[in-house]
Amino acid sequence: MNPSPAPTRDAGLVDRWAGIAAGGFQILCAFGLWLIWSQWRDRENGDIPYYYGQLTGGVPIEQVMPEYPVPALWLLELPRLLIGSQGDQNDYRDVFVVLCFAALGGFSLLLWHRIAPQDRRAAAAGVICWAAFSTATGTVILLRPDIAIAVLGGTAVLLGSSWPVLAGALLALAGWLKIWPVVLAAGFLPGRGLIVRVLLGGFGTAVAVAVVVLVSAGWQRMISPLTYQSDRGLQVESLWATPLLLGRLADPAAFPVRMTEWKAFEILGEGRDAALVLANLGALGLTALVALACWRSRPRTAADGRRPGFDQAAIAELAVLIVLAVLLANKTFSPQYLSWLGPPLAIAVARAVQTQRADRALRWAAIGVAAAAATFVLYPFEYGGLVCGATPEDVATPIHWLLLRNALLVALFVDLTWCRLRTGQPALLRHRRR
């Protein structure tokens, strides 16, 4: 029996409105983020003065920001090239922010273009999630180069099933900005034969960039990011600092926070060494869980001999899981790191809607956006109390916000891990006729 035309017209109407809603929400969020930025423009510059001062200091590249890989310096140099020799630090900051806005908008367009031909409602859900997440994160997403890492990683996840070699190249480029994105390649196990091509593209790109870096900056500068921060302690925002934070709630003097030579706030006090050991053990445990989830998501031959195609939903979910594992396992955690989560989360939300799992999509989006909002409250509004508070009253509010943020990330990790271990096979994508 043929379906009546009315539902088809209704579905088409919903599809058209989905695009309008996504575009309108994106514009509204961008305007809101711009308003937030305009209020903080002259008061909260983040690391911008540091970047500008280092780049204009006239010192050899071997001595410029040794904690950053050389390709990250090339990226940070771009705003300075755009403002020209007459520009100053304020011009550098403004161009930097505009480029970050361009990255935010560009990923939204790519997300829509990639998923909308299959399912406009799923694409709209992803765009709305990304817009809400990036706005909730606040100004920190506009003042750090981490947005480039996030967008490169998200683009690789989004394009990997069609252009795996390109996806590998993008992951390699992101890895040259911050080492961890290379592990996102493990998330391509659900695509039959996909991970091999991803690794080939990544290896070729990584080697090519390494040659350029080696020639332009030398061996010592190329490896400096690996050695510069090798002795870092326990950063105050790390999940593994939770016991010390609880102690700081009762007695801030017994659990002081100090700025280290690595330009990070670390927490000290009784139990710090044990917490560092626990962090190492926790990293092993989280890695094992992610590895198990990746293995469970691999394509398997059916009883009739057929093999499944690419499970794009699983690829996106594993990407989110890997990013969460990186955030939660690390003994270091800064507010800008949360931006890494946004693009893969938006893709996972879109794919969940596409596979008719809207309950998962809503749950993941809500937790992710709430974690971003908690981070924005924490930084810049409550960060002074967190690191400089001298009394229990001073530190109570920021610590509670930090504990809430970390609890939300743990909840999202547990949720996604359970979904991946329980599902463990390709989902049915919904392809709507046009």
KOLVOKE-291203 format. One record per residue (C-alpha): residue in one letter; x, y, z. Coordinates in pm, 1 decimal. Layout:
<rs>
+----+----------+----------+----------+
! aa !       xx !       yy !       zz !
+----+----------+----------+----------+
!  A !        X !        Y !        Z !
...
+----+----------+----------+----------+
</rs>
This chain:
<rs>
+----+----------+----------+----------+
! aa !       xx !       yy !       zz !
+----+----------+----------+----------+
!  M !      0.0 !      0.0 !      0.0 !
!  N !    143.9 !    334.8 !   -104.3 !
!  P !    176.2 !    602.8 !    162.2 !
!  S !    -43.1 !    905.4 !    130.1 !
!  P !    119.2 !   1222.0 !     -6.2 !
!  A !     39.0 !   1425.8 !    302.8 !
!  P !    316.3 !   1276.4 !    521.7 !
!  T !    561.0 !   1331.9 !    235.6 !
!  R !    465.2 !   1697.0 !    215.2 !
!  D !    485.1 !   1725.6 !    593.7 !
!  A !    828.6 !   1564.7 !    594.6 !
!  G !    946.4 !   1800.7 !    322.7 !
!  L !    815.3 !   2097.4 !    518.6 !
!  V !    994.9 !   1979.8 !    831.2 !
!  D !   1314.6 !   1936.0 !    630.4 !
!  R !   1294.1 !   2288.3 !    492.1 !
!  W !   1229.5 !   2436.1 !    833.9 !
!  A !   1519.1 !   2233.1 !    977.4 !
!  G !   1762.1 !   2421.0 !    756.8 !
!  I !   1609.0 !   2756.8 !    844.0 !
!  A !   1614.7 !   2674.9 !   1215.4 !
!  A !   1976.6 !   2560.6 !   1205.3 !
!  G !   2092.1 !   2865.5 !   1011.7 !
!  G !   1897.7 !   3105.2 !   1230.8 !
!  F !   2025.2 !   2945.4 !   1550.0 !
!  Q !   2382.7 !   2956.2 !   1421.4 !
!  I !   2354.3 !   3327.7 !   1344.3 !
!  L !   2192.1 !   3395.8 !   1681.9 !
!  C !   2465.8 !   3208.0 !   1867.1 !
!  A !   2741.2 !   3380.2 !   1669.9 !
!  F !   2587.8 !   3716.5 !   1756.0 !
!  G !   2561.7 !   3615.9 !   2121.7 !
!  L !   2924.2 !   3504.9 !   2130.5 !
!  W !   3026.8 !   3830.5 !   1966.1 !
!  L !   2837.9 !   4024.9 !   2234.1 !
!  I !   3013.2 !   3824.3 !   2504.8 !
!  W !   3346.7 !   3891.6 !   2339.2 !
!  S !   3275.1 !   4263.3 !   2302.6 !
!  Q !   3216.0 !   4289.6 !   2676.9 !
!  W !   3551.4 !   4125.4 !   2751.7 !
!  R !   3750.2 !   4263.0 !   2460.7 !
!  D !   3962.9 !   4501.9 !   2665.4 !
!  R !   3970.2 !   4301.6 !   2987.3 !
!  E !   4031.4 !   3936.8 !   2904.9 !
!  N !   4292.2 !   3873.3 !   2637.9 !
!  G !   4394.5 !   3523.5 !   2739.7 !
!  D !   4730.1 !   3430.3 !   2594.2 !
!  I !   4714.0 !   3684.1 !   2311.2 !
!  P !   4973.5 !   3922.1 !   2464.0 !
!  Y !   5205.0 !   3625.3 !   2515.1 !
!  Y !   5170.0 !   3508.0 !   2154.8 !
!  Y !   5220.4 !   3855.8 !   2013.9 !
!  G !   5516.2 !   3933.2 !   2237.6 !
!  Q !   5690.7 !   3608.2 !   2150.3 !
!  L !   5633.2 !   3647.5 !   1776.6 !
!  T !   5754.7 !   4007.0 !   1768.4 !
!  G !   6043.4 !   3966.1 !   2011.6 !
!  G !   6305.4 !   3927.6 !   1741.7 !
!  V !   6444.2 !   3603.0 !   1883.5 !
!  P !   6533.3 !   3293.4 !   1675.7 !
!  I !   6262.3 !   3036.3 !   1616.9 !
!  E !   6452.8 !   2792.6 !   1838.3 !
!  Q !   6366.1 !   3011.8 !   2137.8 !
!  V !   6008.2 !   3112.5 !   2051.2 !
!  M !   5744.5 !   2932.2 !   2259.5 !
!  P !   5933.3 !   2601.2 !   2289.9 !
!  E !   5621.8 !   2442.5 !   2442.2 !
!  Y !   5445.0 !   2471.5 !   2104.9 !
!  P !   5528.1 !   2264.6 !   1794.7 !
!  V !   5672.6 !   2471.6 !   1510.6 !
!  P !   5357.8 !   2437.0 !   1292.3 !
!  A !   5161.2 !   2596.0 !   1577.5 !
!  L !   5390.5 !   2898.1 !   1547.4 !
!  W !   5309.2 !   2916.6 !   1177.0 !
!  L !   4940.8 !   2921.8 !   1266.4 !
!  L !   4989.8 !   3190.6 !   1531.1 !
!  E !   5191.5 !   3392.4 !   1281.8 !
!  L !   4895.7 !   3416.4 !   1041.4 !
!  P !   4713.6 !   3703.5 !   1220.0 !
!  R !   5039.8 !   3898.7 !   1237.1 !
!  L !   5090.0 !   3859.6 !    863.6 !
!  L !   4735.3 !   3979.0 !    800.9 !
!  I !   4769.0 !   4297.6 !   1008.7 !
!  G !   5099.0 !   4392.5 !    844.5 !
!  S !   5387.6 !   4586.1 !    990.0 !
!  Q !   5166.1 !   4874.5 !   1105.3 !
!  G !   4945.4 !   4659.7 !   1327.2 !
!  D !   4975.9 !   4635.2 !   1703.7 !
!  Q !   4875.6 !   4384.2 !   1969.8 !
!  N !   4510.9 !   4492.6 !   1966.1 !
!  D !   4495.2 !   4446.0 !   1589.2 !
!  Y !   4653.9 !   4103.9 !   1626.2 !
!  R !   4394.2 !   4008.9 !   1887.0 !
!  D !   4100.7 !   4125.7 !   1675.7 !
!  V !   4217.8 !   3941.3 !   1363.6 !
!  F !   4283.6 !   3631.7 !   1574.9 !
!  V !   3924.3 !   3642.1 !   1699.4 !
!  V !   3783.8 !   3695.3 !   1349.5 !
!  L !   3975.5 !   3391.0 !   1226.3 !
!  C !   3833.4 !   3186.6 !   1513.3 !
!  F !   3481.3 !   3298.6 !   1419.9 !
!  A !   3556.2 !   3193.6 !   1061.7 !
!  A !   3661.8 !   2849.2 !   1185.0 !
!  L !   3340.1 !   2815.3 !   1387.2 !
!  G !   3121.8 !   2913.0 !   1093.7 !
!  G !   3322.0 !   2711.6 !    843.9 !
!  F !   3275.7 !   2391.8 !   1039.6 !
!  S !   2900.6 !   2454.0 !   1063.6 !
!  L !   2880.9 !   2489.8 !    685.3 !
!  L !   3086.6 !   2175.8 !    630.7 !
!  L !   2873.4 !   1979.5 !    876.2 !
!  W !   2556.1 !   2089.0 !    698.5 !
!  H !   2694.7 !   2024.7 !    351.4 !
!  R !   2812.6 !   1677.5 !    449.0 !
!  I !   2502.2 !   1545.3 !    626.9 !
!  A !   2209.1 !   1747.7 !    488.7 !
!  P !   2191.7 !   1558.4 !    154.8 !
!  Q !   2125.4 !   1242.3 !    359.2 !
!  D !   1909.9 !   1387.9 !    636.0 !
!  R !   1843.0 !   1757.9 !    682.9 !
!  R !   1703.5 !   1713.8 !   1032.2 !
!  A !   2016.4 !   1528.3 !   1142.6 !
!  A !   2235.1 !   1799.0 !    990.8 !
!  A !   2031.4 !   2067.0 !   1166.9 !
!  A !   2073.3 !   1886.3 !   1499.4 !
!  G !   2449.6 !   1875.0 !   1451.9 !
!  V !   2475.6 !   2242.4 !   1355.8 !
!  I !   2258.2 !   2347.4 !   1650.2 !
!  C !   2468.3 !   2137.4 !   1889.4 !
!  W !   2791.5 !   2290.0 !   1757.4 !
!  A !   2655.8 !   2645.0 !   1774.1 !
!  A !   2525.9 !   2596.4 !   2128.4 !
!  F !   2846.8 !   2429.4 !   2245.3 !
!  S !   3081.3 !   2691.1 !   2100.4 !
!  T !   2873.3 !   2975.8 !   2241.8 !
!  A !   2846.2 !   2813.1 !   2584.4 !
!  T !   3224.7 !   2774.3 !   2596.3 !
!  G !   3257.1 !   3152.4 !   2590.3 !
!  T !   3550.7 !   3368.8 !   2497.6 !
!  V !   3816.4 !   3104.3 !   2558.9 !
!  I !   3725.6 !   2940.4 !   2227.1 !
!  L !   3814.5 !   3267.7 !   2051.8 !
!  L !   4146.4 !   3330.6 !   2222.5 !
!  R !   4340.0 !   3005.8 !   2180.7 !
!  P !   4462.1 !   2810.6 !   1877.5 !
!  D !   4283.4 !   2500.9 !   2011.2 !
!  I !   3985.4 !   2576.9 !   1787.8 !
!  A !   4206.1 !   2488.1 !   1488.9 !
!  I !   4288.5 !   2151.3 !   1646.3 !
!  A !   3920.4 !   2088.7 !   1715.6 !
!  V !   3806.4 !   2178.6 !   1363.8 !
!  L !   4082.5 !   1977.2 !   1194.2 !
!  G !   3995.2 !   1672.3 !   1402.2 !
!  G !   3622.5 !   1717.9 !   1346.4 !
!  T !   3669.7 !   1761.8 !    972.5 !
!  A !   3871.6 !   1439.9 !    959.1 !
!  V !   3591.7 !   1253.3 !   1136.4 !
!  L !   3332.1 !   1407.5 !    906.9 !
!  L !   3514.5 !   1332.3 !    580.4 !
!  G !   3691.4 !   1010.4 !    671.5 !
!  S !   3442.6 !    763.7 !    524.0 !
!  S !   3470.6 !    925.1 !    178.3 !
!  W !   3825.5 !   1063.0 !    179.7 !
!  P !   4024.9 !    856.6 !    430.9 !
!  V !   4365.3 !    967.2 !    302.3 !
!  L !   4262.3 !   1331.7 !    341.7 !
!  A !   4126.9 !   1253.6 !    688.6 !
!  G !   4461.9 !   1104.7 !    784.6 !
!  A !   4640.2 !   1412.9 !    653.3 !
!  L !   4413.0 !   1638.7 !    860.0 !
!  L !   4478.5 !   1433.3 !   1172.9 !
!  A !   4852.2 !   1458.3 !   1108.2 !
!  L !   4826.7 !   1836.2 !   1074.4 !
!  A !   4626.4 !   1854.0 !   1397.2 !
!  G !   4886.1 !   1630.2 !   1559.4 !
!  W !   5157.5 !   1875.1 !   1462.4 !
!  L !   4964.4 !   2143.2 !   1652.7 !
!  K !   4896.3 !   1925.9 !   1958.5 !
!  I !   5018.6 !   1568.5 !   1962.3 !
!  W !   4705.5 !   1388.9 !   2085.5 !
!  P !   4477.7 !   1415.2 !   1772.5 !
!  V !   4668.3 !   1133.3 !   1601.3 !
!  V !   4491.1 !    885.5 !   1830.8 !
!  L !   4161.5 !    976.7 !   1662.6 !
!  A !   4272.4 !    741.7 !   1384.4 !
!  A !   4171.0 !    450.9 !   1609.0 !
!  G !   3811.7 !    566.0 !   1576.0 !
!  F !   3807.6 !    462.6 !   1209.5 !
!  L !   3808.4 !     90.4 !   1293.8 !
!  P !   3431.3 !     68.0 !   1223.2 !
!  G !   3504.3 !    146.2 !    858.5 !
!  R !   3613.0 !   -169.0 !    676.2 !
!  G !   3968.7 !   -108.3 !    552.6 !
!  L !   3930.8 !    259.7 !    633.4 !
!  I !   4189.9 !    285.1 !    906.3 !
!  V !   4471.2 !    163.8 !    677.3 !
!  R !   4413.0 !    449.5 !    432.6 !
!  V !   4376.1 !    696.5 !    719.0 !
!  L !   4710.8 !    586.4 !    859.4 !
!  L !   4876.6 !    607.5 !    519.0 !
!  G !   4753.7 !    963.7 !    467.7 !
!  G !   4857.0 !   1057.4 !    817.9 !
!  F !   5202.2 !    904.8 !    793.7 !
!  G !   5282.2 !   1070.8 !    462.3 !
!  T !   5168.9 !   1412.2 !    584.5 !
!  A !   5348.0 !   1378.2 !    918.1 !
!  V !   5675.8 !   1291.5 !    746.3 !
!  A !   5642.8 !   1580.2 !    499.4 !
!  V !   5579.4 !   1831.1 !    778.2 !
!  A !   5862.8 !   1682.6 !    984.2 !
!  V !   6107.6 !   1741.7 !    700.3 !
!  V !   6001.5 !   2106.0 !    670.2 !
!  V !   6024.4 !   2159.2 !   1046.7 !
!  L !   6362.4 !   1989.4 !   1065.8 !
!  V !   6505.4 !   2203.1 !    786.8 !
!  S !   6358.7 !   2530.1 !    914.6 !
!  A !   6406.1 !   2491.5 !   1290.3 !
!  G !   6639.3 !   2201.4 !   1361.9 !
!  W !   6608.8 !   1879.0 !   1558.0 !
!  Q !   6613.1 !   2025.3 !   1908.8 !
!  R !   6331.8 !   2268.4 !   1832.0 !
!  M !   6129.2 !   1995.2 !   1664.6 !
!  I !   6131.5 !   1776.5 !   1976.6 !
!  S !   6113.7 !   2058.3 !   2233.4 !
!  P !   5734.6 !   2021.7 !   2291.5 !
!  L !   5796.7 !   1660.0 !   2394.2 !
!  T !   6059.0 !   1749.1 !   2652.9 !
!  Y !   5951.5 !   2097.0 !   2765.1 !
!  Q !   5663.0 !   1985.0 !   2986.8 !
!  S !   5773.5 !   1633.5 !   3075.9 !
!  D !   5800.8 !   1715.9 !   3447.8 !
!  R !   5463.4 !   1885.1 !   3487.7 !
!  G !   5267.9 !   1809.7 !   3802.5 !
!  L !   4896.7 !   1791.3 !   3876.3 !
!  Q !   4698.7 !   2074.8 !   3722.6 !
!  V !   4413.4 !   2207.8 !   3932.8 !
!  E !   4145.1 !   2129.8 !   3671.3 !
!  S !   4246.3 !   1767.7 !   3622.5 !
!  L !   3996.0 !   1501.5 !   3723.9 !
!  W !   4268.2 !   1341.9 !   3933.5 !
!  A !   4303.3 !   1658.1 !   4141.7 !
!  T !   3953.9 !   1599.1 !   4284.6 !
!  P !   4071.3 !   1465.9 !   4626.4 !
!  L !   4301.8 !   1765.5 !   4667.1 !
!  L !   4023.8 !   2002.7 !   4562.3 !
!  L !   3801.6 !   1857.0 !   4832.5 !
!  G !   4082.5 !   1918.7 !   5078.9 !
!  R !   4117.7 !   2273.6 !   4947.3 !
!  L !   3748.3 !   2328.7 !   5018.7 !
!  A !   3817.9 !   2275.6 !   5388.0 !
!  D !   4166.5 !   2427.1 !   5414.4 !
!  P !   4295.4 !   2627.8 !   5114.8 !
!  A !   4631.0 !   2691.8 !   5281.6 !
!  A !   4704.1 !   2319.2 !   5308.3 !
!  F !   4635.3 !   2269.2 !   4937.4 !
!  P !   4782.2 !   2575.0 !   4763.9 !
!  V !   4769.8 !   2642.6 !   4390.9 !
!  R !   5073.4 !   2793.2 !   4220.9 !
!  M !   5164.7 !   2912.7 !   3873.3 !
!  T !   5448.6 !   2698.6 !   3742.6 !
!  E !   5723.0 !   2762.2 !   3490.3 !
!  W !   5501.4 !   2584.0 !   3236.4 !
!  K !   5242.5 !   2861.3 !   3268.3 !
!  A !   4991.3 !   2631.1 !   3434.2 !
!  F !   4819.0 !   2628.8 !   3772.0 !
!  E !   4914.2 !   2319.8 !   3971.7 !
!  I !   4773.2 !   2209.7 !   4304.8 !
!  L !   4999.4 !   2096.3 !   4588.2 !
!  G !   4942.5 !   1934.8 !   4924.2 !
!  E !   4918.4 !   1598.5 !   5093.7 !
!  G !   4821.7 !   1323.8 !   4851.7 !
!  R !   4958.9 !   1491.1 !   4539.6 !
!  D !   5206.6 !   1212.0 !   4461.3 !
!  A !   4938.1 !    948.8 !   4511.7 !
!  A !   4706.0 !   1142.9 !   4281.8 !
!  L !   4973.7 !   1146.3 !   4010.7 !
!  V !   5012.7 !    768.9 !   4039.5 !
!  L !   4634.7 !    734.7 !   4026.0 !
!  A !   4631.1 !    951.6 !   3713.0 !
!  N !   4874.0 !    715.1 !   3540.9 !
!  L !   4667.5 !    411.8 !   3638.6 !
!  G !   4348.8 !    587.3 !   3534.5 !
!  A !   4497.6 !    668.6 !   3196.2 !
!  L !   4568.6 !    298.6 !   3142.5 !
!  G !   4214.6 !    207.6 !   3242.4 !
!  L !   4053.0 !    467.2 !   3017.3 !
!  T !   4276.6 !    361.7 !   2728.8 !
!  A !   4169.5 !      0.9 !   2777.3 !
!  L !   3801.0 !     97.7 !   2773.6 !
!  V !   3841.7 !    300.4 !   2455.0 !
!  A !   4038.1 !     18.4 !   2291.7 !
!  L !   3762.0 !   -226.4 !   2383.4 !
!  A !   3497.0 !      7.1 !   2243.2 !
!  C !   3693.6 !     41.5 !   1918.2 !
!  W !   3733.1 !   -335.3 !   1892.2 !
!  R !   3363.8 !   -396.6 !   1959.3 !
!  S !   3277.4 !   -147.5 !   1685.4 !
!  R !   3483.1 !   -315.3 !   1414.3 !
!  P !   3292.5 !   -449.3 !   1110.1 !
!  R !   3209.3 !   -818.6 !   1130.2 !
!  T !   3094.1 !  -1061.5 !    866.7 !
!  A !   2727.5 !  -1157.9 !    897.9 !
!  A !   2601.9 !  -1516.3 !    901.9 !
!  D !   2513.4 !  -1496.2 !    532.4 !
!  G !   2865.9 !  -1384.9 !    442.9 !
!  R !   2786.1 !  -1017.6 !    388.0 !
!  R !   3011.8 !   -753.5 !    537.6 !
!  P !   2882.8 !   -415.8 !    654.7 !
!  G !   2992.7 !    -85.8 !    511.6 !
!  F !   3113.7 !    218.7 !    699.4 !
!  D !   2943.9 !    279.5 !   1033.9 !
!  Q !   2958.0 !    658.7 !   1039.9 !
!  A !   2767.2 !    680.2 !   1367.9 !
!  A !   3022.1 !    457.8 !   1540.8 !
!  I !   3313.2 !    655.0 !   1395.1 !
!  A !   3170.7 !    979.2 !   1537.2 !
!  E !   3090.8 !    826.7 !   1875.8 !
!  L !   3438.5 !    677.5 !   1906.6 !
!  A !   3589.0 !   1016.3 !   1823.5 !
!  V !   3397.1 !   1173.3 !   2112.4 !
!  L !   3500.9 !    886.3 !   2337.4 !
!  I !   3867.8 !    930.4 !   2246.1 !
!  V !   3858.8 !   1306.5 !   2310.3 !
!  L !   3690.7 !   1250.3 !   2646.8 !
!  A !   3952.6 !    990.4 !   2738.3 !
!  V !   4229.4 !   1237.8 !   2653.0 !
!  L !   4066.1 !   1506.0 !   2867.8 !
!  L !   3988.5 !   1281.8 !   3163.6 !
!  A !   4309.4 !   1078.2 !   3165.4 !
!  N !   4541.3 !   1375.9 !   3158.2 !
!  K !   4703.6 !   1525.5 !   3463.9 !
!  T !   4679.4 !   1859.2 !   3282.5 !
!  F !   4354.8 !   2031.0 !   3189.4 !
!  S !   4298.3 !   2390.7 !   3082.8 !
!  P !   3966.0 !   2558.1 !   2992.1 !
!  Q !   4047.3 !   2579.4 !   2621.2 !
!  Y !   4092.2 !   2202.3 !   2597.3 !
!  L !   3716.5 !   2156.7 !   2612.9 !
!  S !   3685.1 !   2306.5 !   2264.4 !
!  W !   3834.0 !   1980.5 !   2128.3 !
!  L !   3510.6 !   1806.8 !   2221.5 !
!  G !   3273.6 !   2028.6 !   2022.7 !
!  P !   3311.6 !   1914.6 !   1658.4 !
!  P !   3307.0 !   1536.2 !   1717.1 !
!  L !   3018.0 !   1578.4 !   1960.9 !
!  A !   2816.9 !   1769.8 !   1700.1 !
!  I !   2884.3 !   1496.5 !   1443.3 !
!  A !   2785.2 !   1224.1 !   1689.9 !
!  V !   2461.3 !   1408.8 !   1767.4 !
!  A !   2382.4 !   1439.8 !   1396.7 !
!  R !   2455.8 !   1072.5 !   1332.2 !
!  A !   2244.6 !    970.0 !   1631.9 !
!  V !   1947.1 !   1158.5 !   1488.0 !
!  Q !   2018.0 !   1004.6 !   1148.9 !
!  T !   2012.8 !    654.8 !   1299.8 !
!  Q !   1681.4 !    733.2 !   1471.8 !
!  R !   1831.2 !    757.9 !   1818.9 !
!  A !   1714.2 !   1106.1 !   1906.5 !
!  D !   1715.6 !   1026.5 !   2278.3 !
!  R !   2090.8 !    973.5 !   2266.9 !
!  A !   2141.4 !   1286.1 !   2060.8 !
!  L !   1948.9 !   1503.1 !   2305.3 !
!  R !   2122.9 !   1352.9 !   2606.3 !
!  W !   2473.9 !   1391.5 !   2465.0 !
!  A !   2410.6 !   1744.9 !   2343.2 !
!  A !   2265.7 !   1850.5 !   2679.1 !
!  I !   2559.2 !   1708.5 !   2876.7 !
!  G !   2818.0 !   1854.0 !   2639.4 !
!  V !   2666.9 !   2202.4 !   2631.2 !
!  A !   2622.7 !   2199.2 !   3010.2 !
!  A !   2991.3 !   2107.8 !   3052.8 !
!  A !   3086.8 !   2391.9 !   2818.0 !
!  A !   2870.9 !   2638.3 !   3012.1 !
!  A !   3023.4 !   2525.9 !   3342.6 !
!  T !   3368.0 !   2585.0 !   3192.9 !
!  F !   3265.5 !   2936.4 !   3087.4 !
!  V !   3144.2 !   3015.1 !   3438.7 !
!  L !   3468.7 !   2878.7 !   3576.7 !
!  Y !   3684.0 !   3073.8 !   3331.8 !
!  P !   3702.3 !   3367.7 !   3337.4 !
!  F !   3445.9 !   3447.4 !   3607.5 !
!  E !   3549.6 !   3215.1 !   3892.3 !
!  Y !   3909.1 !   3132.8 !   3807.2 !
!  G !   4057.4 !   3391.3 !   4039.9 !
!  G !   3881.4 !   3234.9 !   4335.9 !
!  L !   3983.9 !   2886.7 !   4226.4 !
!  V !   4357.4 !   2956.9 !   4214.8 !
!  C !   4397.0 !   3252.4 !   4452.3 !
!  G !   4123.7 !   3199.3 !   4711.7 !
!  A !   4254.9 !   3213.6 !   5068.7 !
!  T !   3945.7 !   3105.8 !   5263.2 !
!  P !   3691.5 !   2824.3 !   5223.5 !
!  E !   3434.5 !   3084.8 !   5123.8 !
!  D !   3661.9 !   3212.8 !   4845.3 !
!  V !   3717.0 !   2872.0 !   4687.9 !
!  A !   3378.5 !   2706.4 !   4744.8 !
!  T !   3190.7 !   2836.2 !   4439.6 !
!  P !   3465.8 !   2783.1 !   4178.4 !
!  I !   3550.5 !   2437.2 !   4309.6 !
!  H !   3185.9 !   2332.6 !   4293.7 !
!  W !   3165.2 !   2453.8 !   3933.1 !
!  L !   3483.9 !   2264.5 !   3848.4 !
!  L !   3359.0 !   1945.7 !   4011.7 !
!  L !   3030.8 !   1980.0 !   3821.9 !
!  R !   3212.0 !   2022.6 !   3489.9 !
!  N !   3430.2 !   1718.1 !   3547.2 !
!  A !   3133.7 !   1510.8 !   3665.3 !
!  L !   2947.9 !   1595.2 !   3343.7 !
!  L !   3245.4 !   1483.0 !   3134.7 !
!  V !   3267.3 !   1157.2 !   3328.7 !
!  A !   2893.5 !   1102.4 !   3278.9 !
!  L !   2927.1 !   1159.6 !   2904.0 !
!  F !   3221.6 !    918.8 !   2886.2 !
!  V !   3030.3 !    648.1 !   3074.0 !
!  D !   2721.5 !    699.5 !   2856.9 !
!  L !   2914.3 !    675.7 !   2529.8 !
!  T !   3121.3 !    379.7 !   2647.6 !
!  W !   2807.9 !    190.2 !   2744.5 !
!  C !   2640.2 !    270.1 !   2413.2 !
!  R !   2943.0 !    155.9 !   2213.0 !
!  L !   2998.5 !   -163.9 !   2411.8 !
!  R !   2630.0 !   -249.9 !   2404.1 !
!  T !   2571.3 !   -165.1 !   2037.4 !
!  G !   2894.6 !   -283.0 !   1883.3 !
!  Q !   2758.8 !   -310.4 !   1530.8 !
!  P !   2673.5 !    -75.0 !   1245.8 !
!  A !   2360.9 !    132.4 !   1285.3 !
!  L !   2100.3 !    185.8 !   1014.2 !
!  L !   2140.0 !    530.6 !    862.7 !
!  R !   1827.3 !    706.6 !    746.6 !
!  H !   1858.4 !    835.6 !    390.2 !
!  R !   1562.0 !   1051.0 !    299.0 !
!  R !   1444.3 !   1094.0 !    -56.5 !
!  R !   1446.7 !   1438.5 !   -203.1 !
+----+----------+----------+----------+
</rs>
